[in-house]
Amino acid sequence: MQKLTTMEALIFFKKIPMFADLDMEHLLLLKEISQEREYKPGDYIIKEGEYGNDAYVIVSGEVEIAKNIKGEEKVLNVLEKSDYFGEMAIIEEDHRSASCRAKTDCLLLVINGNTFKDMMKSNADISFSILKVFSNRIRKMLNERK
């Protein structure tokens, strides 16, 4: 799989709602604290119940989000390019609430949670962007339940 240049990574991050309001300095820092990882179909990226601290952004491929319900793993959603997951673990510092598995060949940017948390503490714009994402997700879930 093709790796991202620094410029490609900056442009990519800027298109993601969670990072869209970041200035160039913070986008560069985000690139520095991110690692590219490849996954093959069926590879687990996150397992439900494990402790986790990193967030993931899909550069290419598809990722299934699954949860153990009554002893059976059920696929809840399929994420694709520019989607992200695992960001709740950065805030909550808790166990993973669902499993995430590569559905296809995937290239992901893995964001170090501790360093990202430090960025959030030092920049209100980053924290506000994250809060907007969480608020939108909660609103969407509530609307889907009506």
Secondary structure per residue as TSV (DSSP state, phi and psi in degrees):
chain	resnum	aa	ss	phi	psi
A	1	M	-	360.0	146.1
A	2	Q	-	-74.0	132.9
A	3	K	-	-84.9	155.7
A	4	L	-	-86.7	137.6
A	5	T	-	-75.6	167.8
A	6	T	H	-58.1	-45.3
A	7	M	H	-62.8	-43.1
A	8	E	H	-61.6	-41.2
A	9	A	H	-64.0	-41.9
A	10	L	H	-63.5	-44.8
A	11	I	H	-63.8	-42.5
A	12	F	H	-60.5	-50.3
A	13	F	H	-59.4	-39.4
A	14	K	H	-63.4	-25.4
A	15	K	T	-84.1	-6.5
A	16	I	S	-94.7	124.7
A	17	P	T	-50.1	-38.1
A	18	M	T	-64.1	-25.7
A	19	F	T	-115.5	-0.4
A	20	A	T	-59.3	-30.2
A	21	D	T	-89.6	0.6
A	22	L	-	-74.9	144.0
A	23	D	-	-81.4	172.9
A	24	M	H	-59.0	-39.7
A	25	E	H	-59.0	-44.8
A	26	H	H	-75.6	-31.5
A	27	L	H	-64.7	-40.2
A	28	L	H	-63.6	-41.3
A	29	L	H	-64.2	-40.2
A	30	L	H	-60.7	-42.4
A	31	K	H	-61.0	-41.6
A	32	E	H	-64.1	-35.4
A	33	I	T	-90.8	4.5
A	34	S	E	-104.2	147.3
A	35	Q	E	-124.1	143.0
A	36	E	E	-87.3	134.5
A	37	R	E	-135.9	141.5
A	38	E	E	-105.3	144.3
A	39	Y	E	-133.7	145.8
A	40	K	-	-98.5	158.2
A	41	P	T	-53.0	131.9
A	42	G	T	92.8	-15.7
A	43	D	-	-67.7	133.3
A	44	Y	E	-81.3	132.0
A	45	I	E	-94.8	-43.1
A	46	I	E	-135.6	141.3
A	47	K	-	-114.4	132.9
A	48	E	T	-52.6	134.5
A	49	G	T	93.4	-20.4
A	50	E	S	-73.3	152.8
A	51	Y	B	-77.3	139.3
A	52	G	-	-146.6	155.2
A	53	N	-	-137.8	-3.4
A	54	D	-	-102.8	155.2
A	55	A	E	-111.7	158.0
A	56	Y	E	-130.6	141.1
A	57	V	E	-124.7	131.9
A	58	I	E	-84.7	116.8
A	59	V	E	-84.8	-42.7
A	60	S	E	-153.6	152.6
A	61	G	S	100.4	-173.9
A	62	E	-	-129.9	143.1
A	63	V	E	-126.1	130.9
A	64	E	E	-91.0	136.1
A	65	I	E	-104.6	123.2
A	66	A	E	-133.1	151.5
A	67	K	E	-133.7	143.5
A	68	N	E	-78.5	114.6
A	69	I	E	-123.9	114.2
A	70	K	T	54.6	43.6
A	71	G	T	81.3	2.3
A	72	E	E	-125.2	135.4
A	73	E	E	-79.7	121.7
A	74	K	E	-113.5	130.0
A	75	V	E	-76.3	122.7
A	76	L	E	-95.7	-29.9
A	77	N	E	-162.6	158.8
A	78	V	E	-124.5	123.8
A	79	L	E	-102.0	154.3
A	80	E	-	-137.3	-168.6
A	81	K	T	-44.8	133.2
A	82	S	T	78.3	-6.7
A	83	D	-	-77.8	160.6
A	84	Y	E	-138.3	158.5
A	85	F	E	-156.2	163.6
A	86	G	-	86.5	-2.0
A	87	E	H	-68.5	-24.2
A	88	M	H	-63.3	-32.7
A	89	A	H	-64.7	-28.8
A	90	I	H	-65.2	-39.9
A	91	I	H	-80.3	-47.7
A	92	E	H	-79.6	-27.7
A	93	E	-	50.1	54.5
A	94	D	S	-136.0	-177.9
A	95	H	B	-73.1	154.6
A	96	R	-	-68.9	136.1
A	97	S	S	-87.7	-11.2
A	98	A	S	-154.4	164.8
A	99	S	E	-94.5	149.7
A	100	C	E	-129.1	127.3
A	101	R	E	-134.4	139.1
A	102	A	E	-65.9	126.2
A	103	K	S	-88.7	-33.5
A	104	T	S	-131.1	179.9
A	105	D	-	-57.8	132.7
A	106	C	E	-131.0	144.6
A	107	L	E	-118.3	122.2
A	108	L	E	-121.5	148.4
A	109	L	E	-97.7	123.1
A	110	V	E	-104.0	121.1
A	111	I	E	-101.6	123.1
A	112	N	-	-64.0	120.4
A	113	G	H	-64.5	-42.5
A	114	N	H	-63.4	-44.6
A	115	T	H	-68.5	-39.0
A	116	F	H	-64.8	-38.2
A	117	K	H	-62.1	-40.4
A	118	D	H	-61.2	-40.1
A	119	M	H	-60.8	-42.2
A	120	M	H	-63.9	-40.0
A	121	K	H	-66.1	-31.4
A	122	S	H	-93.3	-5.9
A	123	N	-	-143.3	111.9
A	124	A	H	-63.5	-31.5
A	125	D	H	-62.5	-39.4
A	126	I	H	-65.2	-47.6
A	127	S	H	-60.1	-42.0
A	128	F	H	-64.3	-40.0
A	129	S	H	-60.7	-43.1
A	130	I	H	-64.1	-43.3
A	131	L	H	-61.3	-38.8
A	132	K	H	-62.3	-41.1
A	133	V	H	-62.9	-47.5
A	134	F	H	-61.9	-43.3
A	135	S	H	-61.2	-44.3
A	136	N	H	-63.5	-40.1
A	137	R	H	-66.4	-41.1
A	138	I	H	-64.4	-45.7
A	139	R	H	-59.2	-43.7
A	140	K	H	-62.1	-44.4
A	141	M	H	-62.7	-41.9
A	142	L	H	-64.5	-40.5
A	143	N	H	-66.9	-33.5
A	144	E	H	-70.0	-24.6
A	145	R	T	-84.0	-9.8
A	146	K	-	-73.4	360.0
